[in-house]
Amino acid sequence: MILGSLEILFKGEEFTHLSDSDCISIIGETYKLDPEFFIASIYPKIASWDMPSFLNVKEELLELLRKEGANVS
């Protein structure tokens, strides 16, 4: 459910109404809900996304997750 909602942000028209920083914040807050679950279940799937809208924010997202203590590459 969480993964589907995140995917909609980047694939759907809704993304055009959100700034890149809003999307990064949403994913960052999702990480904070349950960091272990996020890294084990959600992050591996979103790491392979190649939607242009996601690629725009991927590096900033990785930086945020690293600041939060996530072990991501």
Number of C-alpha atoms within 10 A of each C-alpha: 6 11 15 9 9 16 17 13 18 21 14 10 10 10 17 12 9 12 11 19 12 12 19 19 14 14 20 18 13 17 19 14 11 10 19 12 13 19 16 10 12 18 16 12 12 14 14 8 14 12 11 11 17 21 14 12 15 18 12 14 20 18 14 16 22 13 10 13 10 16 10 12 9
